[in-house]
Amino acid sequence: MSLPTTVDVIVIGSGITGAATAAAAAARGASVVLLDKEQGPAREGSGRAQGSLRVQGRHRAEFPLAREALELWTEAAAESDFELVTGGNLYFHTRHEELPLLSDLVIEAHRAGLTEVRLLDAAATRRIIPCATGPFLGAMWSPLDAQCRPDKGTEHYVRRAERAGARIAYGIKVTELLEAGGSITGVNTTDGPIRAGAVVVAAGVWTPYLVKTVGLDVPIMPVVMSELETDPVEPLFTQTIRAFGFGARQRPGGQVVVSAGLNAKVSHGVSLADFHGLRYWLPRAVAFRKNTKLRLDTKRILEQIRHRSTLDTALVPAISPEPPVDKPVVHTALSRLSTVIPRLRNAKISRYWGGVVDMTPDGLPVIDGHAGPKGLVVITGLSGHGFTLGPVLGEIAADLSLDGHTERSIESFRLSRFTDAPVGTPEMMI
């Protein structure tokens, strides 16, 4: 299809945030084009998420957004089937030293008005999930949380955007943001320029490279999280499960999706790009040194040297839509899950996949409409817990791009926090 030459809003990235942004802006009557370099939606982070839709276990600043987002997901499920199941969320603890963190999470949830979140002992937990007959000490229970199939959830918002009049263009790579006189004027793409008064960059790990073309520095580290899915088994649980060492949900068809859970082990290929913003990353690197598998990406380093990469051009991610899977990590996770739910011990693995996560140093997203040229909106750094937020992030991005402000509280997510004060370190990896 031919690209429009001028629109009101350009959205870069067709993950859940970009798709929801296009839908929200188009629904308000704006002319919108949604661009993605891949050949379809949700080919990187969003389509490879675990699919947990959770409110609890977050930083206090995210609670209001997560609650609203969960309501939007429920409303969306009335329009199409993306396997939404409201089965609640259980955070198991299997060791006594894990209890203080879960207790703190409950206190934070109650302060935010989530009084339904509570700690359970093992007996009360088994009344909720009877198949958990193995050893554990208890769980944190959030009964209103849900799960869905993330690729289908994202596709729902793409269809909603199309119905509202947005143009969707796949296989189009944005190479540069354009500005003049302190305002965004559009983008250059591999198919030519497009003019617009507002550009929303929701491009995951590609965001730092794109916004650097208008002088912005966004500290993002791409890491890979691995998951597996089993063949269908008997119906066992509808809850989303998380623990230190495993995470899981069972799809309506019986398949069990397994991840590494809380403080998940992730992998990262070290290259010249990691010297960009190193001061932001050192505290996190030290805090989570046991959770991050670092490998020297010699192939990428040689390419960067051969092309005489500066630190800025080195920001282009060396990430494939099919990143490498760390099978030992998810095999261990399945084994630990099977200890708590013994009926999964004979489950057969049907597939593996890796998902790219756009991590920030403090584990909080960047949501900012005032960090760069007027009309630029940056949403990135969802840090492995952002899929839930997608629908409300779309509403926020539409507000920022069309009105210049939003009524929702996003002060904690401004980009300038990384230079205004020392960067905090999150309590959990994911």
C-alpha positions as CSV (number, residue, x, y, z in Angstrom):
1,M,0.0,0.0,0.0
2,S,1.2,3.6,-0.6
3,L,2.1,5.6,2.4
4,P,0.3,8.9,3.2
5,T,2.5,11.9,2.8
6,T,1.0,13.8,5.7
7,V,-1.0,12.8,8.8
8,D,-1.8,14.1,12.3
9,V,0.0,11.4,14.2
10,I,2.7,8.9,13.2
11,V,3.1,5.9,15.6
12,I,6.3,3.8,15.4
13,G,6.0,0.2,16.5
14,S,3.1,-2.2,16.3
15,G,3.4,-3.8,19.7
16,I,0.6,-3.4,22.2
17,T,1.5,0.2,23.1
18,G,1.8,1.3,19.5
19,A,-1.4,-0.5,18.4
20,A,-3.4,0.9,21.3
21,T,-2.0,4.4,20.6
22,A,-3.1,4.2,17.0
23,A,-6.5,3.0,18.0
24,A,-7.0,5.7,20.6
25,A,-5.8,8.6,18.4
26,A,-7.8,7.4,15.4
27,A,-10.9,7.1,17.6
28,R,-10.6,10.7,18.5
29,G,-10.7,11.7,14.8
30,A,-7.0,12.1,14.1
31,S,-5.4,10.9,10.9
32,V,-2.9,8.2,12.0
33,V,-0.4,5.9,10.3
34,L,1.1,3.0,12.3
35,L,4.6,1.9,11.0
36,D,6.5,-1.2,11.8
37,K,9.7,-2.6,10.2
38,E,8.5,-6.2,10.6
39,Q,5.9,-7.8,8.3
40,G,3.2,-7.9,11.0
41,P,2.2,-6.7,14.5
42,A,3.8,-7.8,17.8
43,R,6.8,-9.5,16.2
44,E,9.2,-8.6,19.0
45,G,8.4,-7.9,22.7
46,S,4.6,-7.8,22.8
47,G,3.9,-11.0,20.9
48,R,6.4,-12.9,23.0
49,A,5.2,-11.8,26.4
50,Q,4.0,-14.4,28.9
51,G,0.5,-12.9,28.8
52,S,0.0,-12.1,32.5
53,L,-2.3,-9.2,33.1
54,R,-1.5,-8.2,36.6
55,V,-2.0,-5.2,38.8
56,Q,-0.1,-6.2,41.9
57,G,3.7,-6.7,42.3
58,R,4.4,-3.2,40.9
59,H,5.9,0.1,41.8
60,R,3.3,2.3,43.5
61,A,3.4,4.7,40.6
62,E,2.2,2.0,38.2
63,F,-0.9,0.9,40.3
64,P,-3.4,3.4,38.9
65,L,-2.4,2.8,35.3
66,A,-2.5,-1.0,35.8
67,R,-6.0,-0.9,37.3
68,E,-7.3,1.2,34.5
69,A,-5.6,-1.0,31.9
70,L,-7.1,-4.2,33.4
71,E,-10.5,-2.7,33.0
72,L,-9.8,-1.8,29.4
73,W,-8.6,-5.3,28.7
74,T,-11.9,-6.7,30.1
75,E,-13.9,-4.3,27.9
76,A,-11.8,-5.3,24.9
77,A,-12.5,-9.0,25.5
78,A,-16.2,-8.4,24.8
79,E,-15.2,-7.4,21.3
80,S,-12.9,-10.3,20.3
81,D,-11.4,-13.5,21.6
82,F,-7.8,-13.3,22.7
83,E,-8.1,-15.9,25.4
84,L,-8.8,-13.6,28.3
85,V,-9.2,-15.5,31.6
86,T,-9.7,-13.7,34.9
87,G,-8.3,-16.3,37.2
88,G,-6.3,-14.2,39.6
89,N,-2.6,-14.3,40.2
90,L,-0.6,-16.3,42.8
91,Y,2.9,-15.4,43.9
92,F,4.2,-18.5,45.6
93,H,7.0,-18.5,48.2
94,T,8.9,-21.6,48.7
95,R,11.5,-20.3,51.2
96,H,11.2,-18.2,54.4
97,E,13.5,-15.5,53.1
98,E,11.1,-14.7,50.3
99,L,8.2,-13.7,52.6
100,P,9.4,-10.2,53.5
101,L,9.3,-9.0,49.9
102,L,5.8,-10.4,49.4
103,S,4.7,-8.8,52.6
104,D,6.0,-5.5,51.4
105,L,4.2,-5.9,48.1
106,V,0.9,-6.5,50.0
107,I,1.4,-3.4,52.0
108,E,2.0,-1.4,48.9
109,A,-1.0,-2.9,47.2
110,H,-3.2,-2.0,50.2
111,R,-1.9,1.6,50.2
112,A,-3.0,1.8,46.6
113,G,-6.5,0.6,47.5
114,L,-6.0,-3.0,46.3
115,T,-7.4,-4.4,49.5
116,E,-8.3,-7.7,47.8
117,V,-4.5,-8.6,47.6
118,R,-3.5,-10.7,50.6
119,L,-1.1,-13.3,51.9
120,L,-2.2,-16.9,52.2
121,D,-0.7,-19.9,54.0
122,A,-0.2,-23.2,52.1
123,A,-3.6,-24.6,53.1
124,A,-5.6,-21.5,51.9
125,T,-3.5,-21.4,48.7
126,R,-4.4,-25.1,47.9
127,R,-8.1,-24.3,48.3
128,I,-7.7,-21.9,45.4
129,I,-5.4,-24.1,43.3
130,P,-5.9,-27.7,44.4
131,C,-3.4,-29.1,42.0
132,A,-0.5,-27.5,43.9
133,T,0.1,-30.5,46.1
134,G,3.9,-30.2,46.3
135,P,5.9,-28.3,49.0
136,F,5.6,-24.5,49.4
137,L,5.0,-22.1,52.2
138,G,2.2,-19.9,50.9
139,A,1.4,-17.3,48.3
140,M,0.3,-13.7,47.7
141,W,-3.1,-13.8,46.1
142,S,-4.5,-11.1,43.7
143,P,-7.9,-12.4,42.7
144,L,-8.8,-9.8,40.0
145,D,-5.7,-10.3,37.8
146,A,-6.0,-12.0,34.5
147,Q,-4.1,-13.5,31.5
148,C,-4.5,-13.5,27.7
149,R,-2.7,-14.5,24.5
150,P,-0.5,-11.5,23.9
151,D,-0.2,-11.7,20.2
152,K,-4.0,-11.9,19.7
153,G,-4.5,-9.1,22.3
154,T,-2.2,-6.9,20.2
155,E,-3.9,-7.9,17.0
156,H,-7.2,-6.8,18.5
157,Y,-6.0,-3.3,19.0
158,V,-4.5,-3.2,15.5
159,R,-8.0,-4.1,14.1
160,R,-9.6,-1.5,16.3
161,A,-7.2,1.1,14.9
162,E,-8.0,0.1,11.4
163,R,-11.7,0.3,12.0
164,A,-11.2,3.8,13.4
165,G,-9.5,4.8,10.2
166,A,-5.8,4.4,11.0
167,R,-3.4,3.3,8.2
168,I,-1.2,0.3,9.0
169,A,2.1,-0.1,7.2
170,Y,4.3,-3.1,7.8
171,G,7.8,-3.6,6.4
172,I,8.5,0.1,6.6
173,K,11.6,1.1,8.6
174,V,11.8,4.6,10.2
175,T,15.4,5.8,9.8
176,E,15.1,9.3,11.2
177,L,12.8,11.6,13.2
178,L,12.5,15.1,11.6
179,E,12.3,18.4,13.5
180,A,12.3,22.1,12.7
181,G,12.2,25.1,15.0
182,G,11.9,22.9,18.1
183,S,9.0,20.9,16.8
184,I,8.6,17.5,15.3
185,T,7.7,17.6,11.6
186,G,7.6,13.9,10.7
187,V,9.9,11.0,9.9
188,N,12.1,9.6,7.1
189,T,11.4,6.0,6.2
190,T,12.8,3.5,3.8
191,D,9.8,4.4,1.6
192,G,10.2,8.1,1.9
193,P,9.3,10.9,4.3
194,I,5.9,11.4,6.1
195,R,5.0,14.7,7.6
196,A,3.1,15.0,11.0
197,G,2.8,17.3,13.9
198,A,3.1,14.5,16.4
199,V,5.2,11.3,16.4
200,V,4.8,8.6,19.1
201,V,7.9,6.3,19.4
202,A,6.8,3.0,20.9
203,A,9.6,1.0,19.3
204,G,10.9,-1.0,22.2
205,V,14.6,-1.6,22.1
206,W,14.8,0.5,18.9
207,T,13.6,3.6,20.6
208,P,17.1,4.9,21.7
209,Y,18.4,4.9,18.2
210,L,15.3,6.7,16.8
211,V,15.1,9.4,19.4
212,K,18.9,10.0,19.2
213,T,18.3,11.4,15.8
214,V,16.7,14.4,17.5
215,G,19.2,14.6,20.3
216,L,17.6,12.5,23.1
217,D,19.4,9.9,25.2
218,V,17.2,7.1,26.5
219,P,19.0,4.5,28.6
220,I,17.6,1.1,27.4
221,M,19.3,-2.3,27.6
222,P,17.9,-5.0,25.4
223,V,17.8,-8.4,27.2
224,V,16.3,-11.7,26.2
225,M,13.8,-13.7,28.3
226,S,13.1,-17.3,27.4
227,E,9.8,-19.2,27.6
228,L,8.4,-22.6,26.7
229,E,5.0,-24.1,26.1
230,T,3.9,-27.6,26.8
231,D,1.6,-29.8,24.8
232,P,-2.0,-29.6,26.1
233,V,-2.5,-31.3,29.5
234,E,-5.6,-31.7,31.7
235,P,-7.2,-28.5,33.0
236,L,-5.2,-27.8,36.2
237,F,-5.3,-24.1,37.0
238,T,-6.7,-20.8,35.7
239,Q,-4.5,-18.6,37.9
240,T,-1.3,-17.0,36.7
241,I,1.5,-18.3,38.8
242,R,4.8,-16.5,39.7
243,A,7.5,-17.5,42.1
244,F,11.3,-17.1,42.5
245,G,12.4,-19.5,39.9
246,F,9.3,-20.1,37.8
247,G,6.2,-18.5,36.3
248,A,3.3,-20.2,34.5
249,R,-0.2,-19.9,33.1
250,Q,-2.4,-22.5,31.5
251,R,-4.1,-21.5,28.3
252,P,-7.8,-22.5,27.7
253,G,-6.5,-25.2,25.3
254,G,-4.5,-26.9,28.0
255,Q,-1.0,-25.7,27.0
256,V,1.1,-24.5,29.9
257,V,3.3,-21.4,29.2
258,V,6.4,-21.4,31.5
259,S,8.9,-18.6,32.2
260,A,11.7,-18.1,34.8
261,G,9.4,-16.1,37.1
262,L,10.4,-13.5,39.7
263,N,14.0,-12.2,39.4
264,A,14.1,-14.1,36.1
265,K,17.4,-14.9,34.5
266,V,18.0,-12.9,31.3
267,S,20.7,-12.8,28.8
268,H,22.5,-9.8,27.2
269,G,25.1,-9.6,24.5
270,V,27.8,-7.0,25.5
271,S,28.9,-4.7,22.7
272,L,30.1,-1.1,22.2
273,A,26.5,0.1,22.8
274,D,26.8,-0.8,26.5
275,F,29.3,2.1,27.0
276,H,26.5,4.5,26.2
277,G,24.9,5.5,29.5
278,L,27.1,3.2,31.5
279,R,26.8,5.4,34.5
280,Y,23.1,4.6,34.7
281,W,23.6,0.8,34.5
282,L,26.3,0.1,36.9
283,P,24.1,0.0,40.1
284,R,21.6,-2.3,38.4
285,A,24.4,-4.5,37.0
286,V,25.8,-5.0,40.4
287,A,22.4,-5.6,42.1
288,F,21.4,-8.2,39.5
289,R,24.7,-9.7,38.6
290,K,23.4,-13.2,39.5
291,N,20.3,-12.8,37.3
292,T,22.0,-11.6,34.1
293,K,24.0,-13.8,31.7
294,L,26.5,-11.6,30.0
295,R,28.2,-12.8,26.8
296,L,30.6,-10.9,24.6
297,D,28.9,-10.3,21.3
298,T,32.1,-10.5,19.3
299,K,30.3,-10.6,16.0
300,R,28.5,-7.3,16.7
301,I,31.6,-5.7,18.1
302,L,33.6,-6.5,14.9
303,E,30.7,-5.1,12.8
304,Q,30.7,-1.9,14.9
305,I,34.5,-1.5,14.5
306,R,34.3,-2.3,10.7
307,H,31.6,0.3,10.2
308,R,33.5,2.8,12.5
309,S,30.5,3.0,14.8
310,T,30.3,5.9,17.2
311,L,28.6,5.3,20.5
312,D,25.4,6.8,19.0
313,T,25.2,4.6,15.9
314,A,26.2,1.6,18.1
315,L,22.7,2.0,19.7
316,V,21.1,0.2,16.8
317,P,20.1,-3.1,18.4
318,A,21.6,-6.4,17.2
319,I,18.4,-8.1,18.0
320,S,16.7,-10.7,15.8
321,P,13.0,-11.3,15.9
322,E,14.0,-14.8,16.8
323,P,16.5,-14.2,19.7
324,P,18.3,-17.2,21.1
325,V,16.5,-19.2,23.8
326,D,18.2,-20.1,27.1
327,K,16.8,-23.6,27.3
328,P,18.5,-24.6,30.6
329,V,16.7,-21.7,32.4
330,V,13.2,-22.6,31.3
331,H,13.9,-26.3,31.8
332,T,14.8,-25.5,35.4
333,A,11.7,-23.4,35.7
334,L,9.5,-26.2,34.5
335,S,11.2,-28.6,36.9
336,R,10.5,-26.2,39.8
337,L,6.9,-25.7,38.7
338,S,6.5,-29.5,38.6
339,T,7.7,-29.7,42.2
340,V,4.8,-27.5,43.3
341,I,2.3,-29.1,40.8
342,P,3.5,-32.7,40.4
343,R,0.9,-33.5,37.7
344,L,3.1,-31.5,35.3
345,R,6.1,-33.8,35.8
346,N,5.4,-35.7,32.5
347,A,4.4,-32.6,30.5
348,K,6.0,-32.6,27.0
349,I,7.5,-29.4,25.7
350,S,6.1,-28.4,22.3
351,R,8.0,-25.1,21.6
352,Y,10.4,-22.5,22.9
353,W,10.8,-18.8,22.2
354,G,12.8,-15.8,23.3
355,G,11.4,-12.3,23.8
356,V,13.3,-9.1,23.8
357,V,12.7,-6.8,26.8
358,D,13.5,-3.1,26.8
359,M,15.0,-2.6,30.3
360,T,15.5,0.7,32.1
361,P,18.0,1.1,34.9
362,D,15.3,1.6,37.6
363,G,12.8,-0.9,36.1
364,L,10.2,1.8,35.4
365,P,8.9,2.8,32.0
366,V,9.6,6.1,30.2
367,I,6.4,7.8,29.4
368,D,7.1,11.4,28.3
369,G,5.6,13.9,25.9
370,H,7.9,16.8,26.9
371,A,11.4,15.4,26.7
372,G,12.3,16.5,23.2
373,P,10.9,18.5,20.4
374,K,7.3,19.6,20.7
375,G,5.1,16.8,19.3
376,L,7.4,13.9,20.2
377,V,6.0,11.3,22.6
378,V,8.3,8.6,23.9
379,I,7.0,5.4,25.5
380,T,9.6,2.7,26.1
381,G,11.4,0.8,28.8
382,L,8.5,-1.3,30.0
383,S,11.1,-3.6,31.6
384,G,9.3,-6.9,31.3
385,H,6.0,-5.9,33.0
386,G,4.5,-3.6,30.5
387,F,2.1,-5.7,28.4
388,T,-0.7,-5.2,30.9
389,L,-0.3,-1.4,30.6
390,G,-0.6,-1.3,26.8
391,P,-4.3,-0.1,26.5
392,V,-3.9,2.7,29.0
393,L,-0.5,3.7,27.5
394,G,-2.3,4.1,24.2
395,E,-4.8,6.5,25.8
396,I,-2.0,8.4,27.4
397,A,0.0,8.6,24.1
398,A,-3.1,9.9,22.3
399,D,-3.6,12.5,25.0
400,L,0.0,13.7,24.8
401,S,0.2,13.7,21.0
402,L,-3.2,15.4,20.4
403,D,-3.6,17.6,23.5
404,G,0.0,18.0,24.7
405,H,-0.9,16.7,28.2
406,T,-2.8,14.0,30.0
407,E,-4.9,13.9,33.1
408,R,-3.3,10.6,34.3
409,S,-0.3,10.8,36.6
410,I,2.9,10.1,34.7
411,E,5.4,12.3,36.6
412,S,7.3,9.3,37.9
413,F,8.0,8.1,34.3
414,R,9.6,11.2,32.9
415,L,12.8,10.7,31.0
416,S,14.6,13.5,33.0
417,R,14.6,11.4,36.2
418,F,17.8,9.7,35.0
419,T,19.7,13.0,35.1
420,D,17.8,14.8,37.9
421,A,18.8,12.4,40.7
422,P,20.7,9.2,41.3
423,V,19.0,6.3,39.6
424,G,17.2,3.8,41.9
425,T,17.5,0.1,41.7
426,P,14.4,-2.0,41.5
427,E,13.8,-4.7,44.1
428,M,13.0,-7.4,41.5
429,M,14.5,-8.1,38.1
430,I,11.2,-8.3,36.3
